[in-house]
Each structure stands twice: as C-alpha cells, then as structure tokens.
C-alpha cells in the first residue's frame, strides 16, 4: 500500500452510524472500512471502462 494521507470528510449522521455498524460486523475500523469500500469501487470502475471502439 502507498503512503497514507489524512483526509477529513463530513458524513450525514445516519450514514456514519450505518458505516460504524458495518465496520463492527467486519471487525475493522471506520476508516479501514471506508478505505476498503473506496478501493473496491475503484477496482469496479477500472473493470467497467468502455472503450471508444478502438
């Protein structure tokens, strides 16, 4: 993994509560869960890139 950079984001209270529950269920931290979700989303986006008809 690359270097870590701290970033602050504002989350709606309900969303943060849901994410905390998910993190507890997956035995990880809130930030660990968010990083995992972002990485999974980036992998999906890279896998779904549509060519321009090359």
PDB file of N, CA, C and O in Angstrom:
ATOM      1  N   UNK A   1       0.856  -1.185   0.000  1.00  0.00           N
ATOM      2  CA  UNK A   1       0.000   0.000   0.000  1.00  0.00           C
ATOM      3  C   UNK A   1       0.890   1.232   0.000  1.00  0.00           C
ATOM      4  O   UNK A   1       2.005   1.207   0.521  1.00  0.00           O
ATOM      5  N   UNK A   2       0.395   2.290  -0.580  1.00  0.00           N
ATOM      6  CA  UNK A   2       1.154   3.525  -0.670  1.00  0.00           C
ATOM      7  C   UNK A   2       1.084   4.307   0.637  1.00  0.00           C
ATOM      8  O   UNK A   2       0.430   3.894   1.594  1.00  0.00           O
ATOM      9  N   UNK A   3       1.768   5.437   0.655  1.00  0.00           N
ATOM     10  CA  UNK A   3       1.753   6.305   1.833  1.00  0.00           C
ATOM     11  C   UNK A   3       0.329   6.731   2.149  1.00  0.00           C
ATOM     12  O   UNK A   3      -0.530   6.790   1.269  1.00  0.00           O
ATOM     13  N   UNK A   4       0.098   7.024   3.414  1.00  0.00           N
ATOM     14  CA  UNK A   4      -1.227   7.423   3.883  1.00  0.00           C
ATOM     15  C   UNK A   4      -1.266   8.937   4.042  1.00  0.00           C
ATOM     16  O   UNK A   4      -0.337   9.543   4.575  1.00  0.00           O
ATOM     17  N   UNK A   5      -2.346   9.531   3.576  1.00  0.00           N
ATOM     18  CA  UNK A   5      -2.579  10.956   3.733  1.00  0.00           C
ATOM     19  C   UNK A   5      -3.896  11.133   4.471  1.00  0.00           C
ATOM     20  O   UNK A   5      -4.900  10.531   4.090  1.00  0.00           O
ATOM     21  N   UNK A   6      -3.911  11.944   5.515  1.00  0.00           N
ATOM     22  CA  UNK A   6      -5.121  12.153   6.298  1.00  0.00           C
ATOM     23  C   UNK A   6      -6.073  13.085   5.563  1.00  0.00           C
ATOM     24  O   UNK A   6      -5.682  14.141   5.068  1.00  0.00           O
ATOM     25  N   UNK A   7      -7.329  12.666   5.505  1.00  0.00           N
ATOM     26  CA  UNK A   7      -8.375  13.456   4.865  1.00  0.00           C
ATOM     27  C   UNK A   7      -9.589  13.478   5.781  1.00  0.00           C
ATOM     28  O   UNK A   7      -9.946  12.458   6.370  1.00  0.00           O
ATOM     29  N   UNK A   8     -10.210  14.612   5.899  1.00  0.00           N
ATOM     30  CA  UNK A   8     -11.417  14.738   6.716  1.00  0.00           C
ATOM     31  C   UNK A   8     -12.617  14.870   5.785  1.00  0.00           C
ATOM     32  O   UNK A   8     -12.602  15.656   4.837  1.00  0.00           O
ATOM     33  N   UNK A   9     -13.654  14.090   6.071  1.00  0.00           N
ATOM     34  CA  UNK A   9     -14.889  14.203   5.294  1.00  0.00           C
ATOM     35  C   UNK A   9     -16.057  14.375   6.252  1.00  0.00           C
ATOM     36  O   UNK A   9     -16.021  13.894   7.384  1.00  0.00           O
ATOM     37  N   UNK A  10     -17.072  15.050   5.797  1.00  0.00           N
ATOM     38  CA  UNK A  10     -18.290  15.216   6.581  1.00  0.00           C
ATOM     39  C   UNK A  10     -19.315  14.204   6.084  1.00  0.00           C
ATOM     40  O   UNK A  10     -19.623  14.149   4.894  1.00  0.00           O
ATOM     41  N   UNK A  11     -19.836  13.407   7.006  1.00  0.00           N
ATOM     42  CA  UNK A  11     -20.830  12.397   6.668  1.00  0.00           C
ATOM     43  C   UNK A  11     -22.138  12.710   7.365  1.00  0.00           C
ATOM     44  O   UNK A  11     -22.134  13.206   8.491  1.00  0.00           O
ATOM     45  N   UNK A  12     -23.248  12.431   6.720  1.00  0.00           N
ATOM     46  CA  UNK A  12     -24.525  12.543   7.419  1.00  0.00           C
ATOM     47  C   UNK A  12     -24.516  11.581   8.619  1.00  0.00           C
ATOM     48  O   UNK A  12     -23.958  10.487   8.533  1.00  0.00           O
ATOM     49  N   UNK A  13     -25.122  11.982   9.709  1.00  0.00           N
ATOM     50  CA  UNK A  13     -25.096  11.211  10.948  1.00  0.00           C
ATOM     51  C   UNK A  13     -25.609   9.786  10.735  1.00  0.00           C
ATOM     52  O   UNK A  13     -25.006   8.831  11.225  1.00  0.00           O
ATOM     53  N   UNK A  14     -26.707   9.640  10.017  1.00  0.00           N
ATOM     54  CA  UNK A  14     -27.279   8.307   9.788  1.00  0.00           C
ATOM     55  C   UNK A  14     -26.316   7.415   9.007  1.00  0.00           C
ATOM     56  O   UNK A  14     -26.172   6.232   9.318  1.00  0.00           O
ATOM     57  N   UNK A  15     -25.663   7.978   8.000  1.00  0.00           N
ATOM     58  CA  UNK A  15     -24.711   7.211   7.209  1.00  0.00           C
ATOM     59  C   UNK A  15     -23.531   6.774   8.065  1.00  0.00           C
ATOM     60  O   UNK A  15     -23.078   5.633   7.971  1.00  0.00           O
ATOM     61  N   UNK A  16     -23.037   7.678   8.895  1.00  0.00           N
ATOM     62  CA  UNK A  16     -21.903   7.342   9.759  1.00  0.00           C
ATOM     63  C   UNK A  16     -22.267   6.224  10.721  1.00  0.00           C
ATOM     64  O   UNK A  16     -21.448   5.342  10.976  1.00  0.00           O
ATOM     65  N   UNK A  17     -23.481   6.243  11.261  1.00  0.00           N
ATOM     66  CA  UNK A  17     -23.928   5.179  12.160  1.00  0.00           C
ATOM     67  C   UNK A  17     -23.965   3.843  11.439  1.00  0.00           C
ATOM     68  O   UNK A  17     -23.529   2.828  11.983  1.00  0.00           O
ATOM     69  N   UNK A  18     -24.485   3.837  10.218  1.00  0.00           N
ATOM     70  CA  UNK A  18     -24.559   2.602   9.428  1.00  0.00           C
ATOM     71  C   UNK A  18     -23.162   2.080   9.108  1.00  0.00           C
ATOM     72  O   UNK A  18     -22.907   0.878   9.189  1.00  0.00           O
ATOM     73  N   UNK A  19     -22.268   2.981   8.748  1.00  0.00           N
ATOM     74  CA  UNK A  19     -20.900   2.567   8.441  1.00  0.00           C
ATOM     75  C   UNK A  19     -20.197   2.017   9.676  1.00  0.00           C
ATOM     76  O   UNK A  19     -19.439   1.051   9.579  1.00  0.00           O
ATOM     77  N   UNK A  20     -20.441   2.624  10.835  1.00  0.00           N
ATOM     78  CA  UNK A  20     -19.848   2.119  12.074  1.00  0.00           C
ATOM     79  C   UNK A  20     -20.342   0.711  12.373  1.00  0.00           C
ATOM     80  O   UNK A  20     -19.561  -0.146  12.787  1.00  0.00           O
ATOM     81  N   UNK A  21     -21.652   0.463  12.164  1.00  0.00           N
ATOM     82  CA  UNK A  21     -22.206  -0.878  12.373  1.00  0.00           C
ATOM     83  C   UNK A  21     -21.541  -1.881  11.435  1.00  0.00           C
ATOM     84  O   UNK A  21     -21.193  -2.988  11.846  1.00  0.00           O
ATOM     85  N   UNK A  22     -21.366  -1.488  10.170  1.00  0.00           N
ATOM     86  CA  UNK A  22     -20.722  -2.366   9.201  1.00  0.00           C
ATOM     87  C   UNK A  22     -19.279  -2.653   9.600  1.00  0.00           C
ATOM     88  O   UNK A  22     -18.807  -3.782   9.471  1.00  0.00           O
ATOM     89  N   UNK A  23     -18.585  -1.636  10.082  1.00  0.00           N
ATOM     90  CA  UNK A  23     -17.192  -1.808  10.490  1.00  0.00           C
ATOM     91  C   UNK A  23     -17.095  -2.780  11.659  1.00  0.00           C
ATOM     92  O   UNK A  23     -16.200  -3.624  11.693  1.00  0.00           O
ATOM     93  N   UNK A  24     -18.009  -2.666  12.612  1.00  0.00           N
ATOM     94  CA  UNK A  24     -18.013  -3.586  13.756  1.00  0.00           C
ATOM     95  C   UNK A  24     -18.263  -5.007  13.275  1.00  0.00           C
ATOM     96  O   UNK A  24     -17.593  -5.941  13.715  1.00  0.00           O
ATOM     97  N   UNK A  25     -19.232  -5.176  12.366  1.00  0.00           N
ATOM     98  CA  UNK A  25     -19.545  -6.504  11.830  1.00  0.00           C
ATOM     99  C   UNK A  25     -18.354  -7.110  11.091  1.00  0.00           C
ATOM    100  O   UNK A  25     -18.157  -8.325  11.120  1.00  0.00           O
ATOM    101  N   UNK A  26     -17.567  -6.275  10.435  1.00  0.00           N
ATOM    102  CA  UNK A  26     -16.414  -6.753   9.676  1.00  0.00           C
ATOM    103  C   UNK A  26     -15.131  -6.717  10.504  1.00  0.00           C
ATOM    104  O   UNK A  26     -14.048  -6.985   9.984  1.00  0.00           O
ATOM    105  N   UNK A  27     -15.250  -6.385  11.791  1.00  0.00           N
ATOM    106  CA  UNK A  27     -14.118  -6.342  12.719  1.00  0.00           C
ATOM    107  C   UNK A  27     -12.984  -5.456  12.196  1.00  0.00           C
ATOM    108  O   UNK A  27     -11.825  -5.867  12.153  1.00  0.00           O
ATOM    109  N   UNK A  28     -13.340  -4.250  11.807  1.00  0.00           N
ATOM    110  CA  UNK A  28     -12.361  -3.284  11.328  1.00  0.00           C
ATOM    111  C   UNK A  28     -12.734  -1.900  11.858  1.00  0.00           C
ATOM    112  O   UNK A  28     -13.753  -1.733  12.528  1.00  0.00           O
ATOM    113  N   UNK A  29     -11.904  -0.924  11.550  1.00  0.00           N
ATOM    114  CA  UNK A  29     -12.197   0.452  11.960  1.00  0.00           C
ATOM    115  C   UNK A  29     -13.060   1.124  10.906  1.00  0.00           C
ATOM    116  O   UNK A  29     -13.190   0.631   9.786  1.00  0.00           O
ATOM    117  N   UNK A  30     -13.642   2.242  11.271  1.00  0.00           N
ATOM    118  CA  UNK A  30     -14.448   3.011  10.326  1.00  0.00           C
ATOM    119  C   UNK A  30     -13.593   3.448   9.136  1.00  0.00           C
ATOM    120  O   UNK A  30     -14.009   3.313   7.986  1.00  0.00           O
ATOM    121  N   UNK A  31     -12.413   3.964   9.414  1.00  0.00           N
ATOM    122  CA  UNK A  31     -11.549   4.399   8.310  1.00  0.00           C
ATOM    123  C   UNK A  31     -11.100   3.215   7.460  1.00  0.00           C
ATOM    124  O   UNK A  31     -11.002   3.333   6.239  1.00  0.00           O
ATOM    125  N   UNK A  32     -10.827   2.074   8.094  1.00  0.00           N
ATOM    126  CA  UNK A  32     -10.455   0.882   7.340  1.00  0.00           C
ATOM    127  C   UNK A  32     -11.564   0.431   6.413  1.00  0.00           C
ATOM    128  O   UNK A  32     -11.307   0.030   5.278  1.00  0.00           O
ATOM    129  N   UNK A  33     -12.807   0.494   6.894  1.00  0.00           N
ATOM    130  CA  UNK A  33     -13.964   0.123   6.082  1.00  0.00           C
ATOM    131  C   UNK A  33     -14.118   1.070   4.896  1.00  0.00           C
ATOM    132  O   UNK A  33     -14.345   0.630   3.769  1.00  0.00           O
ATOM    133  N   UNK A  34     -13.993   2.367   5.151  1.00  0.00           N
ATOM    134  CA  UNK A  34     -14.143   3.360   4.083  1.00  0.00           C
ATOM    135  C   UNK A  34     -13.050   3.177   3.029  1.00  0.00           C
ATOM    136  O   UNK A  34     -13.329   3.257   1.833  1.00  0.00           O
ATOM    137  N   UNK A  35     -11.817   2.934   3.457  1.00  0.00           N
ATOM    138  CA  UNK A  35     -10.726   2.714   2.514  1.00  0.00           C
ATOM    139  C   UNK A  35     -11.010   1.477   1.666  1.00  0.00           C
ATOM    140  O   UNK A  35     -10.817   1.490   0.450  1.00  0.00           O
ATOM    141  N   UNK A  36     -11.471   0.409   2.316  1.00  0.00           N
ATOM    142  CA  UNK A  36     -11.802  -0.819   1.594  1.00  0.00           C
ATOM    143  C   UNK A  36     -12.901  -0.566   0.563  1.00  0.00           C
ATOM    144  O   UNK A  36     -12.810  -1.044  -0.568  1.00  0.00           O
ATOM    145  N   UNK A  37     -13.929   0.177   0.943  1.00  0.00           N
ATOM    146  CA  UNK A  37     -15.029   0.473   0.025  1.00  0.00           C
ATOM    147  C   UNK A  37     -14.546   1.320  -1.152  1.00  0.00           C
ATOM    148  O   UNK A  37     -14.961   1.091  -2.288  1.00  0.00           O
ATOM    149  N   UNK A  38     -13.693   2.274  -0.897  1.00  0.00           N
ATOM    150  CA  UNK A  38     -13.156   3.116  -1.973  1.00  0.00           C
ATOM    151  C   UNK A  38     -12.321   2.271  -2.922  1.00  0.00           C
ATOM    152  O   UNK A  38     -12.450   2.394  -4.140  1.00  0.00           O
ATOM    153  N   UNK A  39     -11.461   1.408  -2.373  1.00  0.00           N
ATOM    154  CA  UNK A  39     -10.626   0.555  -3.217  1.00  0.00           C
ATOM    155  C   UNK A  39     -11.478  -0.372  -4.075  1.00  0.00           C
ATOM    156  O   UNK A  39     -11.193  -0.560  -5.258  1.00  0.00           O
ATOM    157  N   UNK A  40     -12.524  -0.954  -3.486  1.00  0.00           N
ATOM    158  CA  UNK A  40     -13.418  -1.834  -4.245  1.00  0.00           C
ATOM    159  C   UNK A  40     -14.126  -1.057  -5.355  1.00  0.00           C
ATOM    160  O   UNK A  40     -14.277  -1.555  -6.471  1.00  0.00           O
ATOM    161  N   UNK A  41     -14.555   0.156  -5.043  1.00  0.00           N
ATOM    162  CA  UNK A  41     -15.213   0.994  -6.044  1.00  0.00           C
ATOM    163  C   UNK A  41     -14.281   1.352  -7.186  1.00  0.00           C
ATOM    164  O   UNK A  41     -14.696   1.371  -8.345  1.00  0.00           O
ATOM    165  N   UNK A  42     -13.028   1.635  -6.871  1.00  0.00           N
ATOM    166  CA  UNK A  42     -12.051   1.967  -7.912  1.00  0.00           C
ATOM    167  C   UNK A  42     -11.778   0.754  -8.790  1.00  0.00           C
ATOM    168  O   UNK A  42     -11.646   0.891 -10.007  1.00  0.00           O
ATOM    169  N   UNK A  43     -11.692  -0.433  -8.194  1.00  0.00           N
ATOM    170  CA  UNK A  43     -11.483  -1.655  -8.974  1.00  0.00           C
ATOM    171  C   UNK A  43     -12.661  -1.881  -9.918  1.00  0.00           C
ATOM    172  O   UNK A  43     -12.468  -2.235 -11.081  1.00  0.00           O
ATOM    173  N   UNK A  44     -13.874  -1.677  -9.420  1.00  0.00           N
ATOM    174  CA  UNK A  44     -15.060  -1.842 -10.260  1.00  0.00           C
ATOM    175  C   UNK A  44     -15.074  -0.848 -11.409  1.00  0.00           C
ATOM    176  O   UNK A  44     -15.432  -1.200 -12.533  1.00  0.00           O
ATOM    177  N   UNK A  45     -14.691   0.373 -11.140  1.00  0.00           N
ATOM    178  CA  UNK A  45     -14.673   1.394 -12.208  1.00  0.00           C
ATOM    179  C   UNK A  45     -13.645   1.046 -13.265  1.00  0.00           C
ATOM    180  O   UNK A  45     -13.899   1.204 -14.459  1.00  0.00           O
ATOM    181  N   UNK A  46     -12.484   0.573 -12.831  1.00  0.00           N
ATOM    182  CA  UNK A  46     -11.440   0.194 -13.784  1.00  0.00           C
ATOM    183  C   UNK A  46     -11.893  -0.995 -14.614  1.00  0.00           C
ATOM    184  O   UNK A  46     -11.562  -1.078 -15.797  1.00  0.00           O
ATOM    185  N   UNK A  47     -12.639  -1.913 -14.024  1.00  0.00           N
ATOM    186  CA  UNK A  47     -13.124  -3.091 -14.728  1.00  0.00           C
ATOM    187  C   UNK A  47     -14.257  -2.798 -15.667  1.00  0.00           C
ATOM    188  O   UNK A  47     -14.524  -3.589 -16.572  1.00  0.00           O
ATOM    189  N   UNK A  48     -14.939  -1.677 -15.481  1.00  0.00           N
ATOM    190  CA  UNK A  48     -16.102  -1.334 -16.292  1.00  0.00           C
ATOM    191  C   UNK A  48     -15.835  -0.259 -17.332  1.00  0.00           C
ATOM    192  O   UNK A  48     -16.772   0.303 -17.901  1.00  0.00           O
ATOM    193  N   UNK A  49     -14.572   0.029 -17.583  1.00  0.00           N
ATOM    194  CA  UNK A  49     -14.216   1.061 -18.564  1.00  0.00           C
ATOM    195  C   UNK A  49     -14.597   0.551 -19.944  1.00  0.00           C
ATOM    196  O   UNK A  49     -14.225  -0.554 -20.338  1.00  0.00           O
ATOM    197  N   UNK A  50     -15.339   1.367 -20.667  1.00  0.00           N
ATOM    198  CA  UNK A  50     -15.799   1.015 -22.008  1.00  0.00           C
ATOM    199  C   UNK A  50     -14.887   1.705 -23.021  1.00  0.00           C
ATOM    200  O   UNK A  50     -14.636   2.907 -22.934  1.00  0.00           O
ATOM    201  N   UNK A  51     -14.403   0.928 -23.973  1.00  0.00           N
ATOM    202  CA  UNK A  51     -13.515   1.518 -24.977  1.00  0.00           C
ATOM    203  C   UNK A  51     -14.309   2.393 -25.949  1.00  0.00           C
ATOM    204  O   UNK A  51     -15.531   2.287 -26.054  1.00  0.00           O
ATOM    205  N   UNK A  52     -13.585   3.252 -26.647  1.00  0.00           N
ATOM    206  CA  UNK A  52     -14.196   4.158 -27.626  1.00  0.00           C
ATOM    207  C   UNK A  52     -14.331   3.510 -28.998  1.00  0.00           C
ATOM    208  O   UNK A  52     -14.508   4.215 -29.991  1.00  0.00           O
ATOM    209  N   UNK A  53     -14.253   2.188 -29.075  1.00  0.00           N
ATOM    210  CA  UNK A  53     -14.366   1.491 -30.346  1.00  0.00           C
ATOM    211  C   UNK A  53     -13.032   1.343 -31.041  1.00  0.00           C
ATOM    212  O   UNK A  53     -12.970   1.317 -32.271  1.00  0.00           O
ATOM    213  N   UNK A  54     -11.967   1.246 -30.273  1.00  0.00           N
ATOM    214  CA  UNK A  54     -10.622   1.095 -30.843  1.00  0.00           C
ATOM    215  C   UNK A  54     -10.500  -0.202 -31.610  1.00  0.00           C
ATOM    216  O   UNK A  54      -9.439  -0.497 -32.158  1.00  0.00           O
TER     217      UNK A  54
END
